[in-house]
Amino acid sequence: DSYLGYWKRGGGASGEHSHAIHLWQFFAHAAGAGRVVEVQATLDYVNDGKVDYDQICLIQLRTENGLIGRVVQDVVTQPPRKWARIQGDLGFAEWQCGNPTGADVVRVGLADVLEEQVFKKNRPDDFIQELQHLEQILNAESSAVSPLSLERGLEAMEVIAAAHESQASGLRVRVGESRG
């Protein structure tokens, strides 16, 4: 009776694990690269008559200003792995969530210099900043565009819809264009 086992209800790797899509879009906006306008995706579906979900979702993205990247989301990797990496001409920045257990690690590499910082945390720490941000928005203490806005959520849902369409057609798909 849950949405979790049904991709058409928002479950599966693309929906319930859409955090990576949201994070990638946040970085793209922060870098001035604009919205995601094109995706090409490969999804692996499980449909056994009881559930119908995508267990693996691989998406290649392109923004309106030409930034390209990829997002991998799945419900099969054990133990779960959550990380993000931004690669540029001069170096990289990487974030590893919960590895080692009880900490996040941020690495920045420029030329031959690697810096690493460990942030100790527990599971509730993953959400407290988000809840404090929502409280500020609700109390009108912040006028900044929120990465949790309905507009940003809709952008992510459009990417997910385009990913499923790309898998079905085998083609690269423009995001947000209605195809009857």
Z-matrix of the N, CA and C atoms (Angstrom, degrees):
N
C 1 1.454
C 2 1.523 1 112.18
N 3 1.324 2 117.14 1 0.86
C 4 1.454 3 121.70 2 -178.68
C 5 1.519 4 110.63 3 -92.81
N 6 1.320 5 115.74 4 162.72
C 7 1.464 6 121.33 5 173.81
C 8 1.527 7 111.10 6 -75.84
N 9 1.325 8 118.53 7 -18.66
C 10 1.456 9 122.25 8 -167.33
C 11 1.524 10 114.05 9 -58.85
N 12 1.294 11 119.02 10 -37.55
C 13 1.451 12 121.37 11 -176.90
C 14 1.512 13 114.45 12 -91.38
N 15 1.328 14 117.93 13 15.36
C 16 1.464 15 121.05 14 -173.77
C 17 1.528 16 110.42 15 -138.41
N 18 1.324 17 117.20 16 109.39
C 19 1.462 18 120.38 17 -177.23
C 20 1.515 19 111.69 18 -64.19
N 21 1.322 20 118.54 19 -30.23
C 22 1.466 21 120.54 20 -179.73
C 23 1.525 22 111.95 21 -72.19
N 24 1.318 23 117.61 22 -12.93
C 25 1.469 24 122.36 23 176.84
C 26 1.522 25 111.76 24 -103.96
N 27 1.341 26 117.67 25 2.23
C 28 1.465 27 120.79 26 179.01
C 29 1.506 28 114.38 27 105.04
N 30 1.322 29 117.83 28 6.72
C 31 1.456 30 121.00 29 178.92
C 32 1.515 31 111.60 30 -90.81
N 33 1.312 32 114.79 31 -169.24
C 34 1.457 33 120.42 32 178.31
C 35 1.516 34 112.91 33 79.73
N 36 1.325 35 114.33 34 -179.93
C 37 1.466 36 120.74 35 -176.48
C 38 1.523 37 112.02 36 -62.06
N 39 1.328 38 117.81 37 -38.72
C 40 1.468 39 119.48 38 -176.93
C 41 1.521 40 112.47 39 -73.59
N 42 1.313 41 118.16 40 -35.10
C 43 1.455 42 121.19 41 -175.68
C 44 1.511 43 114.59 42 -92.86
N 45 1.333 44 116.24 43 -66.21
C 46 1.464 45 119.17 44 -175.98
C 47 1.517 46 112.45 45 -67.41
N 48 1.323 47 117.32 46 -19.35
C 49 1.456 48 121.56 47 178.25
C 50 1.526 49 110.86 48 -112.01
N 51 1.318 50 116.88 49 34.04
C 52 1.470 51 121.38 50 -175.64
C 53 1.524 52 113.39 51 -77.06
N 54 1.324 53 117.94 52 6.79
C 55 1.463 54 121.25 53 -179.17
C 56 1.524 55 111.67 54 -56.29
N 57 1.320 56 116.66 55 -38.34
C 58 1.468 57 119.76 56 -178.15
C 59 1.525 58 111.02 57 -67.46
N 60 1.329 59 117.22 58 -38.21
C 61 1.471 60 120.45 59 176.48
C 62 1.522 61 109.50 60 -61.85
N 63 1.328 62 116.57 61 -47.48
C 64 1.467 63 120.98 62 178.72
C 65 1.526 64 111.26 63 -59.55
N 66 1.327 65 116.99 64 -44.54
C 67 1.463 66 120.67 65 -178.32
C 68 1.525 67 110.57 66 -64.85
N 69 1.337 68 117.46 67 -42.98
C 70 1.462 69 120.72 68 179.16
C 71 1.523 70 110.09 69 -61.08
N 72 1.315 71 116.84 70 -43.58
C 73 1.466 72 120.35 71 179.30
C 74 1.526 73 111.03 72 -65.36
N 75 1.311 74 117.99 73 -37.32
C 76 1.464 75 121.35 74 177.77
C 77 1.530 76 109.83 75 -60.15
N 78 1.338 77 116.42 76 -48.09
C 79 1.468 78 120.39 77 179.05
C 80 1.528 79 110.85 78 -62.90
N 81 1.330 80 117.48 79 -40.52
C 82 1.469 81 120.35 80 179.79
C 83 1.526 82 110.70 81 -62.40
N 84 1.329 83 117.44 82 -43.24
C 85 1.468 84 120.26 83 177.70
C 86 1.527 85 110.46 84 -65.21
N 87 1.349 86 116.67 85 -43.36
C 88 1.464 87 120.46 86 -179.19
C 89 1.523 88 111.34 87 -62.44
N 90 1.322 89 117.57 88 -31.66
C 91 1.469 90 122.10 89 179.93
C 92 1.524 91 112.48 90 -83.92
N 93 1.354 92 116.76 91 -1.73
C 94 1.459 93 120.39 92 -179.49
C 95 1.521 94 113.60 93 77.14
N 96 1.328 95 116.42 94 19.01
C 97 1.468 96 120.98 95 -177.50
C 98 1.526 97 113.04 96 -85.57
N 99 1.323 98 117.18 97 -9.42
C 100 1.452 99 120.75 98 177.43
C 101 1.519 100 113.89 99 82.83
N 102 1.323 101 113.88 100 -166.81
C 103 1.464 102 122.49 101 -176.61
C 104 1.528 103 111.49 102 -78.29
N 105 1.319 104 115.79 103 155.19
C 106 1.459 105 121.10 104 171.31
C 107 1.525 106 107.23 105 -72.07
N 108 1.342 107 116.17 106 127.93
C 109 1.463 108 120.36 107 -178.39
C 110 1.526 109 112.93 108 -117.68
N 111 1.338 110 116.91 109 -11.28
C 112 1.459 111 118.94 110 -175.92
C 113 1.525 112 109.99 111 -150.35
N 114 1.335 113 115.79 112 137.52
C 115 1.462 114 120.42 113 176.27
C 116 1.521 115 110.26 114 -135.89
N 117 1.314 116 113.51 115 151.62
C 118 1.453 117 121.34 116 168.13
C 119 1.516 118 104.54 117 -132.48
N 120 1.327 119 117.34 118 129.06
C 121 1.457 120 119.58 119 -170.99
C 122 1.517 121 112.34 120 -136.68
N 123 1.323 122 113.07 121 154.11
C 124 1.455 123 122.12 122 171.22
C 125 1.519 124 106.22 123 -128.75
N 126 1.329 125 116.18 124 126.09
C 127 1.458 126 121.24 125 179.03
C 128 1.515 127 108.98 126 -125.53
N 129 1.324 128 116.30 127 146.24
C 130 1.461 129 122.65 128 176.46
C 131 1.522 130 106.99 129 -112.27
N 132 1.335 131 115.69 130 113.40
C 133 1.458 132 121.67 131 -175.55
C 134 1.528 133 111.39 132 -95.99
N 135 1.325 134 115.61 133 148.42
C 136 1.456 135 123.67 134 170.81
C 137 1.521 136 106.12 135 -116.52
N 138 1.320 137 116.44 136 122.35
C 139 1.468 138 121.41 137 176.30
C 140 1.519 139 107.23 138 -139.67
N 141 1.323 140 115.32 139 100.81
C 142 1.465 141 119.82 140 -177.62
C 143 1.527 142 112.32 141 -110.20
N 144 1.330 143 116.22 142 17.14
C 145 1.456 144 120.30 143 -178.11
C 146 1.518 145 113.34 144 89.68
N 147 1.335 146 116.77 145 -19.49
C 148 1.467 147 121.43 146 177.93
C 149 1.524 148 110.90 147 -106.10
N 150 1.336 149 116.39 148 -36.82
C 151 1.460 150 122.52 149 179.69
C 152 1.528 151 108.81 150 -132.28
N 153 1.328 152 115.79 151 158.87
C 154 1.470 153 122.43 152 178.74
C 155 1.526 154 107.11 153 -147.54
N 156 1.330 155 116.12 154 92.72
C 157 1.456 156 120.08 155 -175.78
C 158 1.519 157 110.14 156 -140.72
N 159 1.320 158 115.56 157 163.79
C 160 1.460 159 121.48 158 173.86
C 161 1.526 160 107.81 159 -95.24
N 162 1.332 161 114.93 160 123.22
C 163 1.462 162 118.32 161 -179.10
C 164 1.529 163 111.82 162 -91.44
N 165 1.332 164 116.58 163 -21.13
C 166 1.462 165 122.01 164 176.43
C 167 1.522 166 107.97 165 -136.36
N 168 1.330 167 116.52 166 134.68
C 169 1.461 168 122.78 167 -179.39
C 170 1.534 169 108.15 168 -134.90
N 171 1.338 170 115.59 169 112.19
C 172 1.460 171 121.90 170 179.34
C 173 1.523 172 107.45 171 -112.91
N 174 1.328 173 117.53 172 121.44
C 175 1.460 174 120.92 173 -175.63
C 176 1.524 175 110.08 174 -127.22
N 177 1.315 176 116.34 175 130.81
C 178 1.462 177 123.11 176 169.07
C 179 1.527 178 106.14 177 -100.09
N 180 1.344 179 117.29 178 132.97
C 181 1.461 180 121.87 179 -174.82
C 182 1.522 181 111.43 180 -123.07
N 183 1.331 182 115.48 181 151.00
C 184 1.466 183 121.89 182 172.88
C 185 1.528 184 106.85 183 -138.13
N 186 1.340 185 115.76 184 132.99
C 187 1.463 186 120.28 185 178.68
C 188 1.519 187 110.65 186 -92.20
N 189 1.326 188 114.59 187 170.96
C 190 1.468 189 120.11 188 -179.95
C 191 1.528 190 112.66 189 -63.98
N 192 1.328 191 117.84 190 -20.59
C 193 1.465 192 121.11 191 177.81
C 194 1.525 193 112.55 192 -103.23
N 195 1.339 194 117.13 193 13.26
C 196 1.451 195 121.35 194 171.51
C 197 1.516 196 117.56 195 91.83
N 198 1.331 197 119.17 196 1.45
C 199 1.460 198 120.41 197 176.33
C 200 1.523 199 108.83 198 -68.00
N 201 1.325 200 116.41 199 133.97
C 202 1.462 201 119.69 200 177.16
C 203 1.516 202 109.53 201 -118.64
N 204 1.319 203 115.41 202 154.25
C 205 1.455 204 120.51 203 178.95
C 206 1.507 205 109.91 204 -171.04
N 207 1.318 206 114.84 205 -175.39
C 208 1.453 207 119.41 206 179.32
C 209 1.520 208 110.17 207 -141.45
N 210 1.312 209 114.16 208 154.15
C 211 1.452 210 122.09 209 176.41
C 212 1.525 211 107.05 210 -130.23
N 213 1.319 212 115.80 211 133.48
C 214 1.458 213 122.09 212 175.44
C 215 1.516 214 107.09 213 -120.76
N 216 1.317 215 116.38 214 123.77
C 217 1.464 216 121.57 215 177.19
C 218 1.517 217 107.10 216 -132.22
N 219 1.326 218 115.92 217 136.99
C 220 1.459 219 117.96 218 176.45
C 221 1.515 220 110.56 219 -151.01
N 222 1.325 221 115.37 220 167.52
C 223 1.458 222 121.49 221 176.91
C 224 1.524 223 110.13 222 -116.48
N 225 1.340 224 117.18 223 16.39
C 226 1.460 225 120.68 224 -175.40
C 227 1.520 226 114.56 225 -114.64
N 228 1.325 227 119.42 226 -23.64
C 229 1.465 228 121.19 227 -176.90
C 230 1.528 229 109.70 228 -64.14
N 231 1.330 230 116.66 229 125.28
C 232 1.456 231 122.60 230 178.73
C 233 1.526 232 109.05 231 -129.94
N 234 1.311 233 119.44 232 127.15
C 235 1.460 234 124.69 233 -7.69
C 236 1.525 235 110.12 234 -67.84
N 237 1.347 236 116.63 235 157.82
C 238 1.462 237 119.02 236 179.84
C 239 1.524 238 111.37 237 -57.02
N 240 1.322 239 116.31 238 145.53
C 241 1.459 240 121.27 239 179.03
C 242 1.522 241 107.96 240 -125.07
N 243 1.327 242 115.79 241 123.32
C 244 1.454 243 121.11 242 178.53
C 245 1.519 244 107.85 243 -124.45
N 246 1.342 245 116.35 244 116.57
C 247 1.454 246 120.28 245 179.17
C 248 1.512 247 109.34 246 -156.59
N 249 1.304 248 114.51 247 157.22
C 250 1.469 249 121.31 248 177.70
C 251 1.519 250 107.77 249 -137.84
N 252 1.328 251 115.58 250 145.45
C 253 1.464 252 120.61 251 179.12
C 254 1.516 253 108.41 252 -139.68
N 255 1.313 254 115.30 253 133.71
C 256 1.454 255 122.55 254 173.19
C 257 1.524 256 106.25 255 -113.81
N 258 1.323 257 115.53 256 121.60
C 259 1.459 258 121.24 257 -178.40
C 260 1.518 259 108.60 258 -110.86
N 261 1.312 260 116.96 259 130.84
C 262 1.458 261 121.77 260 177.74
C 263 1.510 262 111.48 261 -130.87
N 264 1.301 263 116.14 262 -178.17
C 265 1.465 264 121.77 263 -179.52
C 266 1.529 265 112.26 264 -63.11
N 267 1.323 266 117.33 265 -34.06
C 268 1.464 267 120.96 266 -174.44
C 269 1.525 268 114.10 267 -98.14
N 270 1.340 269 117.14 268 -9.76
C 271 1.456 270 118.87 269 -178.59
C 272 1.511 271 111.42 270 161.23
N 273 1.337 272 115.79 271 -154.15
C 274 1.458 273 120.75 272 -176.36
C 275 1.517 274 110.95 273 -146.81
N 276 1.332 275 114.54 274 163.32
C 277 1.459 276 122.95 275 168.36
C 278 1.520 277 105.66 276 -132.13
N 279 1.330 278 116.10 277 137.69
C 280 1.464 279 120.72 278 -176.42
C 281 1.515 280 109.45 279 -138.79
N 282 1.323 281 115.48 280 141.26
C 283 1.466 282 122.09 281 178.12
C 284 1.519 283 108.26 282 -125.91
N 285 1.328 284 116.89 283 130.00
C 286 1.451 285 122.72 284 175.80
C 287 1.510 286 107.74 285 -117.91
N 288 1.324 287 116.23 286 121.71
C 289 1.461 288 122.32 287 -177.81
C 290 1.523 289 110.30 288 -91.97
N 291 1.320 290 116.41 289 124.27
C 292 1.452 291 121.67 290 172.52
C 293 1.516 292 115.46 291 70.75
N 294 1.314 293 117.12 292 22.65
C 295 1.454 294 119.37 293 178.73
C 296 1.514 295 108.78 294 -137.35
N 297 1.299 296 121.29 295 107.33
C 298 1.451 297 125.64 296 8.89
C 299 1.536 298 112.12 297 -71.51
N 300 1.312 299 116.39 298 161.96
C 301 1.467 300 121.15 299 -179.47
C 302 1.522 301 109.41 300 -53.39
N 303 1.329 302 115.16 301 134.30
C 304 1.457 303 120.14 302 179.94
C 305 1.507 304 113.96 303 85.36
N 306 1.347 305 117.21 304 14.79
C 307 1.466 306 119.45 305 -179.69
C 308 1.528 307 109.98 306 -159.23
N 309 1.306 308 115.25 307 156.24
C 310 1.460 309 123.19 308 167.25
C 311 1.523 310 106.52 309 -111.48
N 312 1.329 311 115.95 310 149.52
C 313 1.456 312 121.07 311 179.72
C 314 1.517 313 108.33 312 -124.16
N 315 1.333 314 116.10 313 132.41
C 316 1.460 315 121.82 314 174.67
C 317 1.523 316 107.25 315 -117.17
N 318 1.342 317 114.78 316 128.10
C 319 1.466 318 121.41 317 178.22
C 320 1.519 319 108.74 318 -120.18
N 321 1.331 320 115.31 319 137.49
C 322 1.464 321 121.22 320 174.72
C 323 1.519 322 106.83 321 -128.47
N 324 1.330 323 114.52 322 126.67
C 325 1.453 324 120.14 323 179.01
C 326 1.513 325 110.38 324 -121.15
N 327 1.330 326 116.65 325 119.59
C 328 1.461 327 123.36 326 176.49
C 329 1.517 328 107.69 327 -128.29
N 330 1.322 329 116.63 328 123.84
C 331 1.472 330 122.72 329 -175.58
C 332 1.524 331 108.04 330 55.88
N 333 1.308 332 117.80 331 -121.63
C 334 1.467 333 121.10 332 -178.88
C 335 1.525 334 112.34 333 -103.08
N 336 1.328 335 117.57 334 13.65
C 337 1.460 336 121.72 335 -177.17
C 338 1.530 337 109.32 336 -106.68
N 339 1.337 338 115.68 337 125.37
C 340 1.459 339 121.86 338 176.78
C 341 1.519 340 108.59 339 -115.99
N 342 1.332 341 116.17 340 122.34
C 343 1.460 342 120.91 341 175.67
C 344 1.515 343 108.15 342 -112.15
N 345 1.320 344 116.12 343 142.70
C 346 1.464 345 121.34 344 -179.37
C 347 1.509 346 108.96 345 -136.03
N 348 1.320 347 115.96 346 136.07
C 349 1.456 348 120.50 347 177.13
C 350 1.524 349 108.15 348 -131.00
N 351 1.326 350 116.21 349 134.51
C 352 1.453 351 122.51 350 -179.06
C 353 1.530 352 108.33 351 -106.50
N 354 1.333 353 116.30 352 131.35
C 355 1.458 354 122.93 353 178.80
C 356 1.519 355 108.01 354 -115.23
N 357 1.337 356 115.88 355 109.24
C 358 1.469 357 119.60 356 178.53
C 359 1.525 358 108.95 357 -70.97
N 360 1.334 359 115.50 358 140.68
C 361 1.464 360 120.31 359 -179.15
C 362 1.518 361 109.49 360 -162.67
N 363 1.335 362 114.44 361 167.53
C 364 1.460 363 120.46 362 172.52
C 365 1.532 364 108.33 363 -124.95
N 366 1.292 365 118.65 364 176.92
C 367 1.471 366 121.80 365 -174.35
C 368 1.530 367 112.45 366 -57.56
N 369 1.330 368 121.22 367 -44.50
C 370 1.475 369 119.49 368 177.95
C 371 1.535 370 112.98 369 -60.63
N 372 1.337 371 117.46 370 -28.47
C 373 1.462 372 120.13 371 177.97
C 374 1.525 373 111.83 372 -61.25
N 375 1.348 374 117.29 373 -25.10
C 376 1.462 375 120.77 374 178.84
C 377 1.524 376 111.48 375 -63.32
N 378 1.334 377 117.22 376 -22.41
C 379 1.456 378 120.27 377 -172.57
C 380 1.529 379 114.79 378 -116.69
N 381 1.325 380 118.26 379 -18.84
C 382 1.465 381 120.12 380 -172.93
C 383 1.530 382 112.05 381 -62.78
N 384 1.333 383 118.63 382 -41.16
C 385 1.467 384 120.34 383 178.88
C 386 1.524 385 110.72 384 -63.89
N 387 1.325 386 116.34 385 -38.51
C 388 1.458 387 120.42 386 178.26
C 389 1.531 388 110.36 387 -64.16
N 390 1.319 389 117.42 388 -43.62
C 391 1.461 390 120.61 389 178.67
C 392 1.531 391 111.21 390 -65.19
N 393 1.328 392 117.33 391 -39.10
C 394 1.466 393 120.33 392 177.55
C 395 1.529 394 110.45 393 -65.49
N 396 1.310 395 117.48 394 -38.50
C 397 1.469 396 121.98 395 176.77
C 398 1.533 397 109.95 396 -62.08
N 399 1.318 398 116.87 397 -46.13
C 400 1.472 399 120.15 398 179.15
C 401 1.522 400 111.18 399 -62.33
N 402 1.320 401 116.72 400 -38.85
C 403 1.461 402 120.79 401 177.63
C 404 1.531 403 110.58 402 -61.86
N 405 1.339 404 117.63 403 -42.32
C 406 1.469 405 121.59 404 177.94
C 407 1.531 406 110.74 405 -62.57
N 408 1.317 407 117.06 406 -42.15
C 409 1.460 408 121.00 407 179.05
C 410 1.529 409 110.28 408 -63.79
N 411 1.332 410 116.27 409 -47.29
C 412 1.470 411 120.45 410 -178.68
C 413 1.529 412 111.90 411 -64.48
N 414 1.327 413 116.87 412 -31.74
C 415 1.460 414 121.29 413 178.60
C 416 1.524 415 112.34 414 -89.68
N 417 1.332 416 116.64 415 8.16
C 418 1.471 417 123.75 416 178.90
C 419 1.527 418 111.80 417 56.20
N 420 1.338 419 116.66 418 34.64
C 421 1.458 420 121.55 419 177.96
C 422 1.519 421 111.91 420 -87.73
N 423 1.321 422 116.91 421 -8.82
C 424 1.460 423 120.46 422 -177.80
C 425 1.524 424 109.05 423 -136.24
N 426 1.327 425 115.49 424 134.52
C 427 1.470 426 119.61 425 177.94
C 428 1.528 427 110.51 426 -106.99
N 429 1.328 428 116.89 427 2.75
C 430 1.464 429 120.73 428 -179.19
C 431 1.525 430 110.49 429 -68.08
N 432 1.326 431 116.44 430 151.61
C 433 1.455 432 120.79 431 174.53
C 434 1.519 433 107.39 432 -67.77
N 435 1.302 434 116.49 433 122.95
C 436 1.453 435 120.99 434 -176.53
C 437 1.523 436 110.95 435 -84.31
N 438 1.339 437 116.98 436 136.37
C 439 1.463 438 119.07 437 173.24
C 440 1.527 439 111.40 438 -67.81
N 441 1.333 440 116.52 439 -8.58
C 442 1.460 441 121.51 440 177.97
C 443 1.529 442 111.89 441 -101.04
N 444 1.324 443 117.10 442 12.70
C 445 1.460 444 120.34 443 -177.52
C 446 1.525 445 111.07 444 -67.68
N 447 1.325 446 115.48 445 159.34
C 448 1.462 447 120.18 446 177.02
C 449 1.527 448 111.03 447 -60.44
N 450 1.332 449 116.96 448 -36.04
C 451 1.467 450 120.73 449 179.41
C 452 1.531 451 110.90 450 -62.32
N 453 1.334 452 116.40 451 -44.03
C 454 1.466 453 119.72 452 179.51
C 455 1.530 454 110.39 453 -69.39
N 456 1.320 455 117.18 454 -35.38
C 457 1.461 456 120.02 455 175.69
C 458 1.518 457 111.58 456 -64.56
N 459 1.343 458 116.35 457 -40.88
C 460 1.464 459 120.38 458 177.35
C 461 1.525 460 110.80 459 -63.90
N 462 1.327 461 117.69 460 -39.85
C 463 1.469 462 120.96 461 176.81
C 464 1.529 463 110.30 462 -57.19
N 465 1.321 464 116.91 463 -44.00
C 466 1.467 465 120.41 464 179.83
C 467 1.528 466 110.76 465 -65.55
N 468 1.321 467 116.82 466 -40.68
C 469 1.469 468 119.76 467 179.74
C 470 1.528 469 111.23 468 -65.95
N 471 1.334 470 116.77 469 -34.23
C 472 1.465 471 120.31 470 176.50
C 473 1.530 472 111.03 471 -66.89
N 474 1.332 473 116.91 472 -36.97
C 475 1.463 474 120.63 473 176.01
C 476 1.529 475 109.78 474 -64.47
N 477 1.328 476 117.16 475 -43.46
C 478 1.469 477 121.12 476 179.67
C 479 1.530 478 110.38 477 -62.91
N 480 1.330 479 117.44 478 -45.26
C 481 1.466 480 120.48 479 178.74
C 482 1.530 481 110.51 480 -60.93
N 483 1.331 482 117.18 481 -42.55
C 484 1.464 483 121.15 482 178.88
C 485 1.526 484 110.78 483 -65.97
N 486 1.330 485 117.90 484 -34.53
C 487 1.468 486 120.85 485 178.37
C 488 1.522 487 110.33 486 -63.64
N 489 1.325 488 117.28 487 -45.34
C 490 1.467 489 120.04 488 178.28
C 491 1.526 490 110.69 489 -64.15
N 492 1.322 491 116.65 490 -39.24
C 493 1.459 492 119.96 491 177.50
C 494 1.525 493 111.14 492 -65.33
N 495 1.318 494 117.27 493 -39.70
C 496 1.453 495 121.46 494 178.32
C 497 1.526 496 110.41 495 -62.30
N 498 1.324 497 116.79 496 -43.94
C 499 1.469 498 120.22 497 177.83
C 500 1.529 499 110.20 498 -60.87
N 501 1.329 500 117.25 499 -44.15
C 502 1.467 501 120.81 500 -177.78
C 503 1.526 502 112.04 501 -65.62
N 504 1.332 503 116.66 502 -37.63
C 505 1.468 504 120.31 503 -175.48
C 506 1.521 505 113.19 504 -93.98
N 507 1.334 506 116.47 505 -21.24
C 508 1.452 507 120.04 506 -174.67
C 509 1.517 508 112.95 507 75.77
N 510 1.338 509 116.82 508 12.82
C 511 1.462 510 122.02 509 -175.24
C 512 1.524 511 111.83 510 -117.70
N 513 1.330 512 115.54 511 163.66
C 514 1.460 513 122.56 512 169.37
C 515 1.527 514 106.74 513 -71.70
N 516 1.331 515 117.65 514 138.71
C 517 1.463 516 121.97 515 -173.73
C 518 1.524 517 110.34 516 -124.51
N 519 1.317 518 116.92 517 136.25
C 520 1.466 519 122.97 518 172.70
C 521 1.531 520 108.49 519 -75.35
N 522 1.311 521 117.31 520 134.45
C 523 1.457 522 122.70 521 -176.84
C 524 1.516 523 110.15 522 -79.05
N 525 1.332 524 116.63 523 135.34
C 526 1.447 525 122.29 524 173.57
C 527 1.505 526 116.07 525 81.49
N 528 1.322 527 117.89 526 1.99
C 529 1.465 528 119.70 527 177.97
C 530 1.522 529 108.65 528 -92.90
N 531 1.307 530 115.74 529 126.41
C 532 1.460 531 120.76 530 -179.06
C 533 1.517 532 110.51 531 -73.99
N 534 1.304 533 115.11 532 128.78
C 535 1.461 534 121.12 533 176.07
C 536 1.515 535 107.36 534 -123.03
N 537 1.322 536 115.83 535 104.18
C 538 1.454 537 123.06 536 -174.35
C 539 1.443 538 113.72 537 -61.77
